[in-house]
Amino acid sequence: MLRDTVVRRLAHEPFGWRPTTLEVRVRRYRCPGCGQVWRQDTSPAAEPRARLSRRGLRWALEALVTQHLTVARIADALGVAWTGW
């Protein structure tokens, strides 16, 4: 079994209104016999294919509901792009 790692970058809860990026090292495995590839489960940190960590998402929802911040302001605080429809 071969193994290497990839880095997954997630927008995380801001630290003092400064964007924070969470870097998660994900182990990747490959079966030498069949060539199948699979990765370590990162669901405790974020949903699959998500750009926000679970804590970043919670922070964004709390800011939207309790602090009445705009989505653009939240995206700016998280350091992610926001484009309206």
PyMOL Python script that loads the backbone (N, CA, C, O; Angstrom):
from pymol import cmd

cmd.read_pdbstr("""\
ATOM      1  N   MET A   1       0.851  -1.170   0.000  1.00  0.00           N
ATOM      2  CA  MET A   1       0.000   0.000   0.000  1.00  0.00           C
ATOM      3  C   MET A   1       0.902   1.240   0.000  1.00  0.00           C
ATOM      4  O   MET A   1       1.777   1.385   0.854  1.00  0.00           O
ATOM      5  N   LEU A   2       0.677   2.108  -0.950  1.00  0.00           N
ATOM      6  CA  LEU A   2       1.420   3.356  -1.047  1.00  0.00           C
ATOM      7  C   LEU A   2       0.655   4.454  -0.328  1.00  0.00           C
ATOM      8  O   LEU A   2      -0.574   4.428  -0.270  1.00  0.00           O
ATOM      9  N   ARG A   3       1.378   5.410   0.215  1.00  0.00           N
ATOM     10  CA  ARG A   3       0.726   6.483   0.958  1.00  0.00           C
ATOM     11  C   ARG A   3       1.421   7.804   0.681  1.00  0.00           C
ATOM     12  O   ARG A   3       2.647   7.865   0.589  1.00  0.00           O
ATOM     13  N   ASP A   4       0.636   8.853   0.551  1.00  0.00           N
ATOM     14  CA  ASP A   4       1.165  10.208   0.505  1.00  0.00           C
ATOM     15  C   ASP A   4       0.133  11.123   1.152  1.00  0.00           C
ATOM     16  O   ASP A   4      -0.891  10.647   1.642  1.00  0.00           O
ATOM     17  N   THR A   5       0.384  12.407   1.161  1.00  0.00           N
ATOM     18  CA  THR A   5      -0.556  13.344   1.781  1.00  0.00           C
ATOM     19  C   THR A   5      -0.839  14.496   0.831  1.00  0.00           C
ATOM     20  O   THR A   5      -0.012  14.858  -0.006  1.00  0.00           O
ATOM     21  N   VAL A   6      -2.013  15.054   0.982  1.00  0.00           N
ATOM     22  CA  VAL A   6      -2.387  16.280   0.286  1.00  0.00           C
ATOM     23  C   VAL A   6      -2.847  17.268   1.349  1.00  0.00           C
ATOM     24  O   VAL A   6      -3.295  16.865   2.422  1.00  0.00           O
ATOM     25  N   VAL A   7      -2.739  18.537   1.058  1.00  0.00           N
ATOM     26  CA  VAL A   7      -3.155  19.571   2.002  1.00  0.00           C
ATOM     27  C   VAL A   7      -4.487  20.132   1.539  1.00  0.00           C
ATOM     28  O   VAL A   7      -4.634  20.543   0.388  1.00  0.00           O
ATOM     29  N   ARG A   8      -5.445  20.143   2.435  1.00  0.00           N
ATOM     30  CA  ARG A   8      -6.760  20.719   2.163  1.00  0.00           C
ATOM     31  C   ARG A   8      -6.857  22.023   2.933  1.00  0.00           C
ATOM     32  O   ARG A   8      -6.689  22.045   4.153  1.00  0.00           O
ATOM     33  N   ARG A   9      -7.126  23.104   2.228  1.00  0.00           N
ATOM     34  CA  ARG A   9      -7.217  24.429   2.849  1.00  0.00           C
ATOM     35  C   ARG A   9      -8.685  24.818   3.011  1.00  0.00           C
ATOM     36  O   ARG A   9      -9.466  24.778   2.061  1.00  0.00           O
ATOM     37  N   LEU A  10      -9.037  25.194   4.234  1.00  0.00           N
ATOM     38  CA  LEU A  10     -10.406  25.565   4.549  1.00  0.00           C
ATOM     39  C   LEU A  10     -10.433  26.949   5.197  1.00  0.00           C
ATOM     40  O   LEU A  10      -9.604  27.258   6.053  1.00  0.00           O
ATOM     41  N   ALA A  11     -11.392  27.780   4.781  1.00  0.00           N
ATOM     42  CA  ALA A  11     -11.597  29.054   5.461  1.00  0.00           C
ATOM     43  C   ALA A  11     -12.147  28.724   6.846  1.00  0.00           C
ATOM     44  O   ALA A  11     -13.080  27.931   6.980  1.00  0.00           O
ATOM     45  N   HIS A  12     -11.565  29.335   7.870  1.00  0.00           N
ATOM     46  CA  HIS A  12     -11.897  29.004   9.254  1.00  0.00           C
ATOM     47  C   HIS A  12     -12.384  30.261   9.967  1.00  0.00           C
ATOM     48  O   HIS A  12     -12.333  31.359   9.413  1.00  0.00           O
ATOM     49  N   GLU A  13     -12.846  30.093  11.176  1.00  0.00           N
ATOM     50  CA  GLU A  13     -13.334  31.206  11.986  1.00  0.00           C
ATOM     51  C   GLU A  13     -12.280  32.310  12.060  1.00  0.00           C
ATOM     52  O   GLU A  13     -11.122  32.028  12.367  1.00  0.00           O
ATOM     53  N   PRO A  14     -12.659  33.571  11.784  1.00  0.00           N
ATOM     54  CA  PRO A  14     -11.685  34.667  11.837  1.00  0.00           C
ATOM     55  C   PRO A  14     -11.080  34.828  13.231  1.00  0.00           C
ATOM     56  O   PRO A  14     -11.719  34.548  14.245  1.00  0.00           O
ATOM     57  N   PHE A  15      -9.853  35.278  13.248  1.00  0.00           N
ATOM     58  CA  PHE A  15      -9.158  35.564  14.501  1.00  0.00           C
ATOM     59  C   PHE A  15      -9.013  37.071  14.585  1.00  0.00           C
ATOM     60  O   PHE A  15      -8.163  37.656  13.914  1.00  0.00           O
ATOM     61  N   GLY A  16      -9.841  37.702  15.410  1.00  0.00           N
ATOM     62  CA  GLY A  16      -9.799  39.162  15.513  1.00  0.00           C
ATOM     63  C   GLY A  16     -10.162  39.850  14.212  1.00  0.00           C
ATOM     64  O   GLY A  16      -9.543  40.856  13.863  1.00  0.00           O
ATOM     65  N   TRP A  17     -11.130  39.351  13.494  1.00  0.00           N
ATOM     66  CA  TRP A  17     -11.591  39.859  12.205  1.00  0.00           C
ATOM     67  C   TRP A  17     -10.542  39.733  11.109  1.00  0.00           C
ATOM     68  O   TRP A  17     -10.624  40.409  10.084  1.00  0.00           O
ATOM     69  N   ARG A  18      -9.566  38.876  11.322  1.00  0.00           N
ATOM     70  CA  ARG A  18      -8.589  38.596  10.263  1.00  0.00           C
ATOM     71  C   ARG A  18      -8.871  37.199   9.738  1.00  0.00           C
ATOM     72  O   ARG A  18      -9.037  36.264  10.521  1.00  0.00           O
ATOM     73  N   PRO A  19      -8.926  37.047   8.423  1.00  0.00           N
ATOM     74  CA  PRO A  19      -9.213  35.728   7.852  1.00  0.00           C
ATOM     75  C   PRO A  19      -8.194  34.687   8.307  1.00  0.00           C
ATOM     76  O   PRO A  19      -7.000  34.970   8.403  1.00  0.00           O
ATOM     77  N   THR A  20      -8.673  33.500   8.581  1.00  0.00           N
ATOM     78  CA  THR A  20      -7.838  32.395   9.032  1.00  0.00           C
ATOM     79  C   THR A  20      -8.055  31.204   8.109  1.00  0.00           C
ATOM     80  O   THR A  20      -9.188  30.876   7.757  1.00  0.00           O
ATOM     81  N   THR A  21      -6.964  30.567   7.722  1.00  0.00           N
ATOM     82  CA  THR A  21      -7.049  29.385   6.880  1.00  0.00           C
ATOM     83  C   THR A  21      -6.595  28.178   7.680  1.00  0.00           C
ATOM     84  O   THR A  21      -5.516  28.177   8.273  1.00  0.00           O
ATOM     85  N   LEU A  22      -7.426  27.160   7.690  1.00  0.00           N
ATOM     86  CA  LEU A  22      -7.110  25.911   8.361  1.00  0.00           C
ATOM     87  C   LEU A  22      -6.533  24.964   7.310  1.00  0.00           C
ATOM     88  O   LEU A  22      -7.186  24.674   6.307  1.00  0.00           O
ATOM     89  N   GLU A  23      -5.321  24.487   7.537  1.00  0.00           N
ATOM     90  CA  GLU A  23      -4.696  23.546   6.619  1.00  0.00           C
ATOM     91  C   GLU A  23      -4.718  22.157   7.241  1.00  0.00           C
ATOM     92  O   GLU A  23      -4.138  21.924   8.301  1.00  0.00           O
ATOM     93  N   VAL A  24      -5.393  21.249   6.568  1.00  0.00           N
ATOM     94  CA  VAL A  24      -5.547  19.889   7.056  1.00  0.00           C
ATOM     95  C   VAL A  24      -4.754  18.966   6.150  1.00  0.00           C
ATOM     96  O   VAL A  24      -4.961  18.954   4.937  1.00  0.00           O
ATOM     97  N   ARG A  25      -3.849  18.195   6.731  1.00  0.00           N
ATOM     98  CA  ARG A  25      -3.116  17.194   5.954  1.00  0.00           C
ATOM     99  C   ARG A  25      -3.972  15.945   5.864  1.00  0.00           C
ATOM    100  O   ARG A  25      -4.359  15.366   6.878  1.00  0.00           O
ATOM    101  N   VAL A  26      -4.260  15.539   4.646  1.00  0.00           N
ATOM    102  CA  VAL A  26      -5.119  14.388   4.399  1.00  0.00           C
ATOM    103  C   VAL A  26      -4.262  13.264   3.839  1.00  0.00           C
ATOM    104  O   VAL A  26      -3.598  13.430   2.816  1.00  0.00           O
ATOM    105  N   ARG A  27      -4.280  12.128   4.508  1.00  0.00           N
ATOM    106  CA  ARG A  27      -3.534  10.975   4.010  1.00  0.00           C
ATOM    107  C   ARG A  27      -4.281  10.367   2.831  1.00  0.00           C
ATOM    108  O   ARG A  27      -5.504  10.229   2.849  1.00  0.00           O
ATOM    109  N   ARG A  28      -3.515  10.006   1.804  1.00  0.00           N
ATOM    110  CA  ARG A  28      -4.090   9.392   0.613  1.00  0.00           C
ATOM    111  C   ARG A  28      -3.411   8.045   0.406  1.00  0.00           C
ATOM    112  O   ARG A  28      -2.185   7.945   0.443  1.00  0.00           O
ATOM    113  N   TYR A  29      -4.212   7.018   0.189  1.00  0.00           N
ATOM    114  CA  TYR A  29      -3.699   5.657   0.046  1.00  0.00           C
ATOM    115  C   TYR A  29      -4.006   5.135  -1.353  1.00  0.00           C
ATOM    116  O   TYR A  29      -5.008   5.509  -1.963  1.00  0.00           O
ATOM    117  N   ARG A  30      -3.119   4.254  -1.858  1.00  0.00           N
ATOM    118  CA  ARG A  30      -3.333   3.617  -3.150  1.00  0.00           C
ATOM    119  C   ARG A  30      -2.985   2.143  -3.044  1.00  0.00           C
ATOM    120  O   ARG A  30      -1.916   1.785  -2.550  1.00  0.00           O
ATOM    121  N   CYS A  31      -3.884   1.296  -3.506  1.00  0.00           N
ATOM    122  CA  CYS A  31      -3.652  -0.140  -3.521  1.00  0.00           C
ATOM    123  C   CYS A  31      -2.761  -0.466  -4.716  1.00  0.00           C
ATOM    124  O   CYS A  31      -3.120  -0.153  -5.851  1.00  0.00           O
ATOM    125  N   PRO A  32      -1.602  -1.092  -4.482  1.00  0.00           N
ATOM    126  CA  PRO A  32      -0.715  -1.403  -5.607  1.00  0.00           C
ATOM    127  C   PRO A  32      -1.295  -2.469  -6.542  1.00  0.00           C
ATOM    128  O   PRO A  32      -0.917  -2.534  -7.712  1.00  0.00           O
ATOM    129  N   GLY A  33      -2.193  -3.291  -6.044  1.00  0.00           N
ATOM    130  CA  GLY A  33      -2.763  -4.344  -6.874  1.00  0.00           C
ATOM    131  C   GLY A  33      -3.792  -3.838  -7.868  1.00  0.00           C
ATOM    132  O   GLY A  33      -3.686  -4.090  -9.069  1.00  0.00           O
ATOM    133  N   CYS A  34      -4.799  -3.113  -7.357  1.00  0.00           N
ATOM    134  CA  CYS A  34      -5.899  -2.672  -8.225  1.00  0.00           C
ATOM    135  C   CYS A  34      -5.821  -1.199  -8.603  1.00  0.00           C
ATOM    136  O   CYS A  34      -6.516  -0.765  -9.521  1.00  0.00           O
ATOM    137  N   GLY A  35      -4.987  -0.423  -7.915  1.00  0.00           N
ATOM    138  CA  GLY A  35      -4.842   0.992  -8.230  1.00  0.00           C
ATOM    139  C   GLY A  35      -5.907   1.883  -7.609  1.00  0.00           C
ATOM    140  O   GLY A  35      -5.935   3.083  -7.882  1.00  0.00           O
ATOM    141  N   GLN A  36      -6.780   1.328  -6.783  1.00  0.00           N
ATOM    142  CA  GLN A  36      -7.823   2.131  -6.147  1.00  0.00           C
ATOM    143  C   GLN A  36      -7.200   3.133  -5.178  1.00  0.00           C
ATOM    144  O   GLN A  36      -6.260   2.809  -4.453  1.00  0.00           O
ATOM    145  N   VAL A  37      -7.732   4.348  -5.175  1.00  0.00           N
ATOM    146  CA  VAL A  37      -7.230   5.413  -4.305  1.00  0.00           C
ATOM    147  C   VAL A  37      -8.334   5.831  -3.352  1.00  0.00           C
ATOM    148  O   VAL A  37      -9.485   5.983  -3.761  1.00  0.00           O
ATOM    149  N   TRP A  38      -7.993   6.017  -2.081  1.00  0.00           N
ATOM    150  CA  TRP A  38      -8.942   6.553  -1.112  1.00  0.00           C
ATOM    151  C   TRP A  38      -8.212   7.463  -0.157  1.00  0.00           C
ATOM    152  O   TRP A  38      -6.993   7.385  -0.001  1.00  0.00           O
ATOM    153  N   ARG A  39      -8.986   8.339   0.489  1.00  0.00           N
ATOM    154  CA  ARG A  39      -8.421   9.345   1.390  1.00  0.00           C
ATOM    155  C   ARG A  39      -8.937   9.165   2.802  1.00  0.00           C
ATOM    156  O   ARG A  39      -9.965   8.532   3.044  1.00  0.00           O
ATOM    157  N   GLN A  40      -8.192   9.742   3.716  1.00  0.00           N
ATOM    158  CA  GLN A  40      -8.590   9.775   5.122  1.00  0.00           C
ATOM    159  C   GLN A  40      -9.893  10.565   5.252  1.00  0.00           C
ATOM    160  O   GLN A  40     -10.116  11.525   4.515  1.00  0.00           O
ATOM    161  N   ASP A  41     -10.737  10.166   6.176  1.00  0.00           N
ATOM    162  CA  ASP A  41     -12.010  10.843   6.398  1.00  0.00           C
ATOM    163  C   ASP A  41     -11.776  12.188   7.077  1.00  0.00           C
ATOM    164  O   ASP A  41     -11.205  12.245   8.166  1.00  0.00           O
ATOM    165  N   THR A  42     -12.214  13.264   6.438  1.00  0.00           N
ATOM    166  CA  THR A  42     -12.069  14.603   7.010  1.00  0.00           C
ATOM    167  C   THR A  42     -13.416  15.207   7.382  1.00  0.00           C
ATOM    168  O   THR A  42     -13.511  16.417   7.592  1.00  0.00           O
ATOM    169  N   SER A  43     -14.452  14.390   7.468  1.00  0.00           N
ATOM    170  CA  SER A  43     -15.781  14.921   7.763  1.00  0.00           C
ATOM    171  C   SER A  43     -15.882  15.620   9.128  1.00  0.00           C
ATOM    172  O   SER A  43     -16.732  16.501   9.265  1.00  0.00           O
ATOM    173  N   PRO A  44     -15.075  15.290  10.145  1.00  0.00           N
ATOM    174  CA  PRO A  44     -15.158  16.095  11.377  1.00  0.00           C
ATOM    175  C   PRO A  44     -14.722  17.549  11.174  1.00  0.00           C
ATOM    176  O   PRO A  44     -15.173  18.429  11.909  1.00  0.00           O
ATOM    177  N   ALA A  45     -13.861  17.817  10.201  1.00  0.00           N
ATOM    178  CA  ALA A  45     -13.393  19.184   9.954  1.00  0.00           C
ATOM    179  C   ALA A  45     -14.316  19.949   9.023  1.00  0.00           C
ATOM    180  O   ALA A  45     -14.558  21.138   9.231  1.00  0.00           O
ATOM    181  N   ALA A  46     -14.843  19.275   7.983  1.00  0.00           N
ATOM    182  CA  ALA A  46     -15.699  19.939   6.998  1.00  0.00           C
ATOM    183  C   ALA A  46     -16.411  18.897   6.154  1.00  0.00           C
ATOM    184  O   ALA A  46     -15.993  17.742   6.075  1.00  0.00           O
ATOM    185  N   GLU A  47     -17.485  19.326   5.531  1.00  0.00           N
ATOM    186  CA  GLU A  47     -18.197  18.467   4.592  1.00  0.00           C
ATOM    187  C   GLU A  47     -17.296  18.197   3.379  1.00  0.00           C
ATOM    188  O   GLU A  47     -16.402  18.993   3.089  1.00  0.00           O
ATOM    189  N   PRO A  48     -17.519  17.099   2.679  1.00  0.00           N
ATOM    190  CA  PRO A  48     -16.738  16.850   1.467  1.00  0.00           C
ATOM    191  C   PRO A  48     -16.911  17.993   0.463  1.00  0.00           C
ATOM    192  O   PRO A  48     -18.023  18.480   0.259  1.00  0.00           O
ATOM    193  N   ARG A  49     -15.826  18.412  -0.151  1.00  0.00           N
ATOM    194  CA  ARG A  49     -15.777  19.483  -1.154  1.00  0.00           C
ATOM    195  C   ARG A  49     -16.126  20.868  -0.614  1.00  0.00           C
ATOM    196  O   ARG A  49     -16.286  21.803  -1.398  1.00  0.00           O
ATOM    197  N   ALA A  50     -16.244  21.019   0.684  1.00  0.00           N
ATOM    198  CA  ALA A  50     -16.573  22.327   1.268  1.00  0.00           C
ATOM    199  C   ALA A  50     -15.334  23.211   1.282  1.00  0.00           C
ATOM    200  O   ALA A  50     -14.209  22.714   1.341  1.00  0.00           O
ATOM    201  N   ARG A  51     -15.542  24.511   1.229  1.00  0.00           N
ATOM    202  CA  ARG A  51     -14.459  25.486   1.321  1.00  0.00           C
ATOM    203  C   ARG A  51     -14.365  26.097   2.711  1.00  0.00           C
ATOM    204  O   ARG A  51     -13.382  26.761   3.039  1.00  0.00           O
ATOM    205  N   LEU A  52     -15.402  25.870   3.536  1.00  0.00           N
ATOM    206  CA  LEU A  52     -15.432  26.381   4.905  1.00  0.00           C
ATOM    207  C   LEU A  52     -15.332  25.230   5.890  1.00  0.00           C
ATOM    208  O   LEU A  52     -15.917  24.166   5.684  1.00  0.00           O
ATOM    209  N   SER A  53     -14.584  25.456   6.962  1.00  0.00           N
ATOM    210  CA  SER A  53     -14.565  24.462   8.037  1.00  0.00           C
ATOM    211  C   SER A  53     -15.918  24.503   8.747  1.00  0.00           C
ATOM    212  O   SER A  53     -16.692  25.446   8.581  1.00  0.00           O
ATOM    213  N   ARG A  54     -16.187  23.473   9.535  1.00  0.00           N
ATOM    214  CA  ARG A  54     -17.456  23.466  10.271  1.00  0.00           C
ATOM    215  C   ARG A  54     -17.537  24.666  11.224  1.00  0.00           C
ATOM    216  O   ARG A  54     -18.599  25.274  11.363  1.00  0.00           O
ATOM    217  N   ARG A  55     -16.438  25.005  11.870  1.00  0.00           N
ATOM    218  CA  ARG A  55     -16.437  26.147  12.799  1.00  0.00           C
ATOM    219  C   ARG A  55     -16.591  27.465  12.031  1.00  0.00           C
ATOM    220  O   ARG A  55     -17.247  28.387  12.516  1.00  0.00           O
ATOM    221  N   GLY A  56     -15.996  27.559  10.848  1.00  0.00           N
ATOM    222  CA  GLY A  56     -16.162  28.750  10.019  1.00  0.00           C
ATOM    223  C   GLY A  56     -17.600  28.932   9.570  1.00  0.00           C
ATOM    224  O   GLY A  56     -18.113  30.051   9.542  1.00  0.00           O
ATOM    225  N   LEU A  57     -18.246  27.835   9.222  1.00  0.00           N
ATOM    226  CA  LEU A  57     -19.646  27.890   8.825  1.00  0.00           C
ATOM    227  C   LEU A  57     -20.520  28.310   9.992  1.00  0.00           C
ATOM    228  O   LEU A  57     -21.435  29.118   9.834  1.00  0.00           O
ATOM    229  N   ARG A  58     -20.237  27.758  11.165  1.00  0.00           N
ATOM    230  CA  ARG A  58     -21.021  28.138  12.355  1.00  0.00           C
ATOM    231  C   ARG A  58     -20.836  29.620  12.668  1.00  0.00           C
ATOM    232  O   ARG A  58     -21.803  30.313  12.984  1.00  0.00           O
ATOM    233  N   TRP A  59     -19.598  30.108  12.581  1.00  0.00           N
ATOM    234  CA  TRP A  59     -19.327  31.521  12.826  1.00  0.00           C
ATOM    235  C   TRP A  59     -20.106  32.383  11.843  1.00  0.00           C
ATOM    236  O   TRP A  59     -20.688  33.396  12.230  1.00  0.00           O
ATOM    237  N   ALA A  60     -20.121  31.986  10.574  1.00  0.00           N
ATOM    238  CA  ALA A  60     -20.827  32.759   9.550  1.00  0.00           C
ATOM    239  C   ALA A  60     -22.326  32.812   9.825  1.00  0.00           C
ATOM    240  O   ALA A  60     -22.948  33.866   9.697  1.00  0.00           O
ATOM    241  N   LEU A  61     -22.899  31.683  10.200  1.00  0.00           N
ATOM    242  CA  LEU A  61     -24.333  31.668  10.492  1.00  0.00           C
ATOM    243  C   LEU A  61     -24.669  32.500  11.727  1.00  0.00           C
ATOM    244  O   LEU A  61     -25.680  33.203  11.747  1.00  0.00           O
ATOM    245  N   GLU A  62     -23.827  32.421  12.753  1.00  0.00           N
ATOM    246  CA  GLU A  62     -24.055  33.240  13.952  1.00  0.00           C
ATOM    247  C   GLU A  62     -23.937  34.728  13.625  1.00  0.00           C
ATOM    248  O   GLU A  62     -24.721  35.537  14.121  1.00  0.00           O
ATOM    249  N   ALA A  63     -22.966  35.087  12.797  1.00  0.00           N
ATOM    250  CA  ALA A  63     -22.788  36.490  12.416  1.00  0.00           C
ATOM    251  C   ALA A  63     -23.980  36.996  11.610  1.00  0.00           C
ATOM    252  O   ALA A  63     -24.397  38.144  11.762  1.00  0.00           O
ATOM    253  N   LEU A  64     -24.517  36.151  10.767  1.00  0.00           N
ATOM    254  CA  LEU A  64     -25.668  36.529   9.951  1.00  0.00           C
ATOM    255  C   LEU A  64     -26.921  36.717  10.800  1.00  0.00           C
ATOM    256  O   LEU A  64     -27.658  37.686  10.617  1.00  0.00           O
ATOM    257  N   VAL A  65     -27.162  35.799  11.721  1.00  0.00           N
ATOM    258  CA  VAL A  65     -28.401  35.809  12.490  1.00  0.00           C
ATOM    259  C   VAL A  65     -28.326  36.747  13.692  1.00  0.00           C
ATOM    260  O   VAL A  65     -29.234  37.553  13.892  1.00  0.00           O
ATOM    261  N   THR A  66     -27.280  36.663  14.486  1.00  0.00           N
ATOM    262  CA  THR A  66     -27.249  37.437  15.731  1.00  0.00           C
ATOM    263  C   THR A  66     -26.629  38.821  15.572  1.00  0.00           C
ATOM    264  O   THR A  66     -27.030  39.758  16.263  1.00  0.00           O
ATOM    265  N   GLN A  67     -25.661  38.965  14.675  1.00  0.00           N
ATOM    266  CA  GLN A  67     -25.008  40.263  14.509  1.00  0.00           C
ATOM    267  C   GLN A  67     -25.534  41.032  13.297  1.00  0.00           C
ATOM    268  O   GLN A  67     -25.169  42.188  13.084  1.00  0.00           O
ATOM    269  N   HIS A  68     -26.391  40.385  12.504  1.00  0.00           N
ATOM    270  CA  HIS A  68     -27.019  41.005  11.332  1.00  0.00           C
ATOM    271  C   HIS A  68     -25.991  41.532  10.334  1.00  0.00           C
ATOM    272  O   HIS A  68     -26.200  42.578   9.719  1.00  0.00           O
ATOM    273  N   LEU A  69     -24.887  40.814  10.172  1.00  0.00           N
ATOM    274  CA  LEU A  69     -23.889  41.206   9.188  1.00  0.00           C
ATOM    275  C   LEU A  69     -24.354  40.802   7.791  1.00  0.00           C
ATOM    276  O   LEU A  69     -25.105  39.840   7.632  1.00  0.00           O
ATOM    277  N   THR A  70     -23.906  41.534   6.798  1.00  0.00           N
ATOM    278  CA  THR A  70     -24.247  41.178   5.424  1.00  0.00           C
ATOM    279  C   THR A  70     -23.403  39.982   4.989  1.00  0.00           C
ATOM    280  O   THR A  70     -22.361  39.695   5.577  1.00  0.00           O
ATOM    281  N   VAL A  71     -23.862  39.301   3.968  1.00  0.00           N
ATOM    282  CA  VAL A  71     -23.129  38.152   3.456  1.00  0.00           C
ATOM    283  C   VAL A  71     -21.790  38.607   2.891  1.00  0.00           C
ATOM    284  O   VAL A  71     -20.791  37.900   3.026  1.00  0.00           O
ATOM    285  N   ALA A  72     -21.760  39.765   2.268  1.00  0.00           N
ATOM    286  CA  ALA A  72     -20.502  40.287   1.738  1.00  0.00           C
ATOM    287  C   ALA A  72     -19.496  40.548   2.864  1.00  0.00           C
ATOM    288  O   ALA A  72     -18.309  40.261   2.707  1.00  0.00           O
ATOM    289  N   ARG A  73     -19.953  41.083   3.984  1.00  0.00           N
ATOM    290  CA  ARG A  73     -19.065  41.350   5.129  1.00  0.00           C
ATOM    291  C   ARG A  73     -18.561  40.053   5.743  1.00  0.00           C
ATOM    292  O   ARG A  73     -17.402  39.961   6.147  1.00  0.00           O
ATOM    293  N   ILE A  74     -19.428  39.054   5.815  1.00  0.00           N
ATOM    294  CA  ILE A  74     -19.039  37.751   6.349  1.00  0.00           C
ATOM    295  C   ILE A  74     -18.001  37.107   5.442  1.00  0.00           C
ATOM    296  O   ILE A  74     -16.999  36.578   5.921  1.00  0.00           O
ATOM    297  N   ALA A  75     -18.237  37.151   4.135  1.00  0.00           N
ATOM    298  CA  ALA A  75     -17.278  36.579   3.181  1.00  0.00           C
ATOM    299  C   ALA A  75     -15.936  37.283   3.279  1.00  0.00           C
ATOM    300  O   ALA A  75     -14.890  36.641   3.192  1.00  0.00           O
ATOM    301  N   ASP A  76     -15.956  38.595   3.458  1.00  0.00           N
ATOM    302  CA  ASP A  76     -14.708  39.353   3.609  1.00  0.00           C
ATOM    303  C   ASP A  76     -13.968  38.936   4.878  1.00  0.00           C
ATOM    304  O   ASP A  76     -12.746  38.785   4.861  1.00  0.00           O
ATOM    305  N   ALA A  77     -14.692  38.752   5.967  1.00  0.00           N
ATOM    306  CA  ALA A  77     -14.069  38.348   7.232  1.00  0.00           C
ATOM    307  C   ALA A  77     -13.485  36.940   7.143  1.00  0.00           C
ATOM    308  O   ALA A  77     -12.465  36.645   7.766  1.00  0.00           O
ATOM    309  N   LEU A  78     -14.133  36.077   6.369  1.00  0.00           N
ATOM    310  CA  LEU A  78     -13.636  34.709   6.206  1.00  0.00           C
ATOM    311  C   LEU A  78     -12.537  34.608   5.148  1.00  0.00           C
ATOM    312  O   LEU A  78     -11.829  33.603   5.080  1.00  0.00           O
ATOM    313  N   GLY A  79     -12.396  35.644   4.328  1.00  0.00           N
ATOM    314  CA  GLY A  79     -11.371  35.615   3.281  1.00  0.00           C
ATOM    315  C   GLY A  79     -11.769  34.760   2.089  1.00  0.00           C
ATOM    316  O   GLY A  79     -10.911  34.180   1.424  1.00  0.00           O
ATOM    317  N   VAL A  80     -13.059  34.679   1.818  1.00  0.00           N
ATOM    318  CA  VAL A  80     -13.541  33.924   0.668  1.00  0.00           C
ATOM    319  C   VAL A  80     -14.262  34.868  -0.286  1.00  0.00           C
ATOM    320  O   VAL A  80     -14.651  35.971   0.098  1.00  0.00           O
ATOM    321  N   ALA A  81     -14.435  34.433  -1.520  1.00  0.00           N
ATOM    322  CA  ALA A  81     -15.101  35.265  -2.514  1.00  0.00           C
ATOM    323  C   ALA A  81     -16.611  35.146  -2.372  1.00  0.00           C
ATOM    324  O   ALA A  81     -17.135  34.072  -2.079  1.00  0.00           O
ATOM    325  N   TRP A  82     -17.293  36.246  -2.580  1.00  0.00           N
ATOM    326  CA  TRP A  82     -18.743  36.239  -2.597  1.00  0.00           C
ATOM    327  C   TRP A  82     -19.187  37.029  -3.815  1.00  0.00           C
ATOM    328  O   TRP A  82     -18.819  38.193  -3.977  1.00  0.00           O
ATOM    329  N   THR A  83     -19.965  36.410  -4.657  1.00  0.00           N
ATOM    330  CA  THR A  83     -20.540  37.104  -5.804  1.00  0.00           C
ATOM    331  C   THR A  83     -22.040  36.942  -5.740  1.00  0.00           C
ATOM    332  O   THR A  83     -22.541  35.828  -5.590  1.00  0.00           O
ATOM    333  N   GLY A  84     -22.749  38.022  -5.851  1.00  0.00           N
ATOM    334  CA  GLY A  84     -24.214  37.978  -5.818  1.00  0.00           C
ATOM    335  C   GLY A  84     -24.768  37.377  -7.098  1.00  0.00           C
ATOM    336  O   GLY A  84     -24.050  37.174  -8.077  1.00  0.00           O
ATOM    337  N   TRP A  85     -26.054  37.101  -7.064  1.00  0.00           N
ATOM    338  CA  TRP A  85     -26.680  36.488  -8.247  1.00  0.00           C
ATOM    339  C   TRP A  85     -27.097  37.541  -9.221  1.00  0.00           C
ATOM    340  O   TRP A  85     -27.642  37.222 -10.278  1.00  0.00           O
TER     341      TRP A  85
END
""", "prot")
cmd.dss("prot")
cmd.show_as("cartoon", "prot")
cmd.util.cbc("prot")
cmd.orient("prot")
